[in-house]
Structures are given as structure tokens and as C-alpha cells.
Amino acid sequence: MSETIGVFGGSFDPPHCGHVLLATYALSAAPIDRLLVVPTFAHPFGKQMAPYEHRVAMCERAFGLLRGAEISRIEEELGGASYTVRTLEALHARRPGVTLRLLVGADVLGDLEKWKDFERVRALAPLFVVGRSGYAREEGMETPDLPAISSTRVREQLRAHRTIGGLVPRDVARYCDEHGLYRG
């Protein structure tokens, strides 16, 4: 029987509790055996992000306690702009015979037409969509809603020198503080 790997990509700028809840839910309820967390190396639309090394380190802190989750640096290895289709093709080439599922929150459903080769993405890794508070649900979607936490909100809180307790895992908050991230 083939192994099924969930692929959870994103900027993770920074990773927050909603991300961790999605990963936890997927590992316990999705039809997957393991989960690859894939931080974006270079945003395809030129979005400014914290340096890659910081985002990887925060992902290690955020997802490190989840059995079955691992942080993948595949987008760094591929170099250049990070496109989901390219990442999935590389994962298929490196892991022949493995089945992939792409994990996404319902908040991205409205943007799928902007993705490069979305039909190819769907063919390479069928979506596993988790609800997100404040966003429309897919027909027949039975997953719980994730809390309305966003990395944008976390960055705004940090820029305003406000607490981010409860929005991000403690180790991520500590890392942001130690490295002065998002204080701008």
C-alpha cells in the first residue's frame, strides 16, 4: 500500500496557532500518513517576508512537537520563485509511488484561479480543505473551522509592540522576541 503524505505549504511569516491546529487536525483526521510543512522560499508575487532561515526556524518550533510532521526545505533546494505545482512535481520525482494531498485552509479557495497550473496541482495532490472562520465552506465540507488568526495580524501586533500570546506557539513568540522580528 502506498504512503500518503500531506503537503502543507505557506509563507509561515510567522507560523501561528491556526497553522498548528490545521496540521494537528490533518495528522489526526486526514487520510495521510505523514505531513510535510513547506515554507515558501521566494514568494512568486514578490511579497516581502522575513528571511527564509528565520521562517524555517519558527516552523521547527511551531510544528516540532507534532509526531508525523517534518519541515521540508525543498523550495530552497529548487531555488527561485516558489510555485506549488513545481514543488509537487519535485516531490513526486523524489518520492515515486507516494500519494500526495495538498492541505489548505478554506481562505485560499477564492484565490485558486491565481495559482500557476492549478488543474495540474489538483491532479498531483488532491486538496484536503479545512474550514476557516469567516470564509465560505465547500459543499459537503465536514471539517471544523480554524480560528480567525492570520500572520498579518501577528505582524501588526508585533509592530505595535503588543502581545502575541495565544496567537502563536510560545516558542515562536520567544523566537520573534529574541530576533526582533516584525518590530519594523
Contacts in CASP RR format, 6 or more apart in sequence:
PFRMAT RR
TARGET T0000
AUTHOR 0000-0000-0000
METHOD contacts of the structure
MODEL  1
MSETIGVFGGSFDPPHCGHVLLATYALSAAPIDRLLVVPTFAHPFGKQMA
PYEHRVAMCERAFGLLRGAEISRIEEELGGASYTVRTLEALHARRPGVTL
RLLVGADVLGDLEKWKDFERVRALAPLFVVGRSGYAREEGMETPDLPAIS
STRVREQLRAHRTIGGLVPRDVARYCDEHGLYRG
2 97 0 8 1.000
2 98 0 8 1.000
2 99 0 8 1.000
3 33 0 8 1.000
3 34 0 8 1.000
3 98 0 8 1.000
3 99 0 8 1.000
4 31 0 8 1.000
4 32 0 8 1.000
4 33 0 8 1.000
4 98 0 8 1.000
4 99 0 8 1.000
4 100 0 8 1.000
4 101 0 8 1.000
5 32 0 8 1.000
5 33 0 8 1.000
5 34 0 8 1.000
5 35 0 8 1.000
5 36 0 8 1.000
5 91 0 8 1.000
5 95 0 8 1.000
5 98 0 8 1.000
5 99 0 8 1.000
5 100 0 8 1.000
5 101 0 8 1.000
6 26 0 8 1.000
6 30 0 8 1.000
6 32 0 8 1.000
6 34 0 8 1.000
6 35 0 8 1.000
6 36 0 8 1.000
6 100 0 8 1.000
6 101 0 8 1.000
6 102 0 8 1.000
6 103 0 8 1.000
6 125 0 8 1.000
6 128 0 8 1.000
7 35 0 8 1.000
7 36 0 8 1.000
7 38 0 8 1.000
7 87 0 8 1.000
7 88 0 8 1.000
7 91 0 8 1.000
7 100 0 8 1.000
7 101 0 8 1.000
7 102 0 8 1.000
7 103 0 8 1.000
7 125 0 8 1.000
8 19 0 8 1.000
8 22 0 8 1.000
8 23 0 8 1.000
8 26 0 8 1.000
8 35 0 8 1.000
8 36 0 8 1.000
8 37 0 8 1.000
8 38 0 8 1.000
8 103 0 8 1.000
9 37 0 8 1.000
9 38 0 8 1.000
9 39 0 8 1.000
9 40 0 8 1.000
9 84 0 8 1.000
9 87 0 8 1.000
9 103 0 8 1.000
10 38 0 8 1.000
10 39 0 8 1.000
10 40 0 8 1.000
11 39 0 8 1.000
11 40 0 8 1.000
11 43 0 8 1.000
11 47 0 8 1.000
11 49 0 8 1.000
11 55 0 8 1.000
11 151 0 8 1.000
12 19 0 8 1.000
12 37 0 8 1.000
12 39 0 8 1.000
12 40 0 8 1.000
12 55 0 8 1.000
12 58 0 8 1.000
12 59 0 8 1.000
12 62 0 8 1.000
12 151 0 8 1.000
13 49 0 8 1.000
13 50 0 8 1.000
13 55 0 8 1.000
13 151 0 8 1.000
13 155 0 8 1.000
14 50 0 8 1.000
14 55 0 8 1.000
14 58 0 8 1.000
14 62 0 8 1.000
14 151 0 8 1.000
14 154 0 8 1.000
14 155 0 8 1.000
14 168 0 8 1.000
14 172 0 8 1.000
14 176 0 8 1.000
14 181 0 8 1.000
14 182 0 8 1.000
15 55 0 8 1.000
15 58 0 8 1.000
15 59 0 8 1.000
15 62 0 8 1.000
15 63 0 8 1.000
15 151 0 8 1.000
15 168 0 8 1.000
15 169 0 8 1.000
15 172 0 8 1.000
16 62 0 8 1.000
16 149 0 8 1.000
16 150 0 8 1.000
16 151 0 8 1.000
16 154 0 8 1.000
16 167 0 8 1.000
16 168 0 8 1.000
16 172 0 8 1.000
17 147 0 8 1.000
17 149 0 8 1.000
17 166 0 8 1.000
17 167 0 8 1.000
17 168 0 8 1.000
17 169 0 8 1.000
18 146 0 8 1.000
18 147 0 8 1.000
18 149 0 8 1.000
19 62 0 8 1.000
19 63 0 8 1.000
20 62 0 8 1.000
20 63 0 8 1.000
20 66 0 8 1.000
20 169 0 8 1.000
21 146 0 8 1.000
21 147 0 8 1.000
22 103 0 8 1.000
22 105 0 8 1.000
22 130 0 8 1.000
22 146 0 8 1.000
23 35 0 8 1.000
23 37 0 8 1.000
23 63 0 8 1.000
23 66 0 8 1.000
23 69 0 8 1.000
23 103 0 8 1.000
24 66 0 8 1.000
25 130 0 8 1.000
25 143 0 8 1.000
25 144 0 8 1.000
26 32 0 8 1.000
26 35 0 8 1.000
26 103 0 8 1.000
26 128 0 8 1.000
26 130 0 8 1.000
27 35 0 8 1.000
27 66 0 8 1.000
27 67 0 8 1.000
27 68 0 8 1.000
27 69 0 8 1.000
29 143 0 8 1.000
30 101 0 8 1.000
30 103 0 8 1.000
30 128 0 8 1.000
31 101 0 8 1.000
31 128 0 8 1.000
32 101 0 8 1.000
32 128 0 8 1.000
34 68 0 8 1.000
34 69 0 8 1.000
34 70 0 8 1.000
35 66 0 8 1.000
35 68 0 8 1.000
35 69 0 8 1.000
35 70 0 8 1.000
35 103 0 8 1.000
36 69 0 8 1.000
36 70 0 8 1.000
36 71 0 8 1.000
36 72 0 8 1.000
36 74 0 8 1.000
36 91 0 8 1.000
37 59 0 8 1.000
37 63 0 8 1.000
37 69 0 8 1.000
37 70 0 8 1.000
37 71 0 8 1.000
37 72 0 8 1.000
38 72 0 8 1.000
38 74 0 8 1.000
38 75 0 8 1.000
38 87 0 8 1.000
39 52 0 8 1.000
39 55 0 8 1.000
39 56 0 8 1.000
39 59 0 8 1.000
39 71 0 8 1.000
39 73 0 8 1.000
39 75 0 8 1.000
40 49 0 8 1.000
40 55 0 8 1.000
40 75 0 8 1.000
40 82 0 8 1.000
41 52 0 8 1.000
41 75 0 8 1.000
41 76 0 8 1.000
41 78 0 8 1.000
41 79 0 8 1.000
41 80 0 8 1.000
41 82 0 8 1.000
42 75 0 8 1.000
42 79 0 8 1.000
42 80 0 8 1.000
42 81 0 8 1.000
42 82 0 8 1.000
43 49 0 8 1.000
43 81 0 8 1.000
43 82 0 8 1.000
44 81 0 8 1.000
44 82 0 8 1.000
44 83 0 8 1.000
44 116 0 8 1.000
46 81 0 8 1.000
49 55 0 8 1.000
50 181 0 8 1.000
50 182 0 8 1.000
52 76 0 8 1.000
54 175 0 8 1.000
54 179 0 8 1.000
54 181 0 8 1.000
56 71 0 8 1.000
56 73 0 8 1.000
57 175 0 8 1.000
58 172 0 8 1.000
58 175 0 8 1.000
58 176 0 8 1.000
59 71 0 8 1.000
60 71 0 8 1.000
61 169 0 8 1.000
61 171 0 8 1.000
61 172 0 8 1.000
61 174 0 8 1.000
61 175 0 8 1.000
62 168 0 8 1.000
62 169 0 8 1.000
62 171 0 8 1.000
62 172 0 8 1.000
63 69 0 8 1.000
63 71 0 8 1.000
64 71 0 8 1.000
74 87 0 8 1.000
74 90 0 8 1.000
74 91 0 8 1.000
74 94 0 8 1.000
75 82 0 8 1.000
75 87 0 8 1.000
77 90 0 8 1.000
78 86 0 8 1.000
78 87 0 8 1.000
78 90 0 8 1.000
83 115 0 8 1.000
83 116 0 8 1.000
83 117 0 8 1.000
84 102 0 8 1.000
84 115 0 8 1.000
84 116 0 8 1.000
84 121 0 8 1.000
85 115 0 8 1.000
85 116 0 8 1.000
85 117 0 8 1.000
85 118 0 8 1.000
85 120 0 8 1.000
85 121 0 8 1.000
85 124 0 8 1.000
86 116 0 8 1.000
88 100 0 8 1.000
88 102 0 8 1.000
88 121 0 8 1.000
88 124 0 8 1.000
88 125 0 8 1.000
89 124 0 8 1.000
91 98 0 8 1.000
91 100 0 8 1.000
92 98 0 8 1.000
92 100 0 8 1.000
92 124 0 8 1.000
100 124 0 8 1.000
100 125 0 8 1.000
101 125 0 8 1.000
101 126 0 8 1.000
101 127 0 8 1.000
101 128 0 8 1.000
102 121 0 8 1.000
102 125 0 8 1.000
102 126 0 8 1.000
102 127 0 8 1.000
102 128 0 8 1.000
103 127 0 8 1.000
103 128 0 8 1.000
103 130 0 8 1.000
104 127 0 8 1.000
104 128 0 8 1.000
104 129 0 8 1.000
104 130 0 8 1.000
105 129 0 8 1.000
105 130 0 8 1.000
105 131 0 8 1.000
105 132 0 8 1.000
105 135 0 8 1.000
105 146 0 8 1.000
106 129 0 8 1.000
106 130 0 8 1.000
106 131 0 8 1.000
106 132 0 8 1.000
106 135 0 8 1.000
106 136 0 8 1.000
106 137 0 8 1.000
106 138 0 8 1.000
106 141 0 8 1.000
106 145 0 8 1.000
107 132 0 8 1.000
107 135 0 8 1.000
109 129 0 8 1.000
109 135 0 8 1.000
109 136 0 8 1.000
109 138 0 8 1.000
112 118 0 8 1.000
115 121 0 8 1.000
129 138 0 8 1.000
129 141 0 8 1.000
129 143 0 8 1.000
130 143 0 8 1.000
130 144 0 8 1.000
130 146 0 8 1.000
131 137 0 8 1.000
131 141 0 8 1.000
131 143 0 8 1.000
131 144 0 8 1.000
131 145 0 8 1.000
131 146 0 8 1.000
132 145 0 8 1.000
132 146 0 8 1.000
132 148 0 8 1.000
133 145 0 8 1.000
133 146 0 8 1.000
133 147 0 8 1.000
133 148 0 8 1.000
134 145 0 8 1.000
134 148 0 8 1.000
149 167 0 8 1.000
153 167 0 8 1.000
154 164 0 8 1.000
154 167 0 8 1.000
154 168 0 8 1.000
154 182 0 8 1.000
155 182 0 8 1.000
157 163 0 8 1.000
157 164 0 8 1.000
157 167 0 8 1.000
158 164 0 8 1.000
158 176 0 8 1.000
158 181 0 8 1.000
158 182 0 8 1.000
158 183 0 8 1.000
159 182 0 8 1.000
159 183 0 8 1.000
159 184 0 8 1.000
161 183 0 8 1.000
164 173 0 8 1.000
164 176 0 8 1.000
165 173 0 8 1.000
168 176 0 8 1.000
175 181 0 8 1.000
176 182 0 8 1.000
END
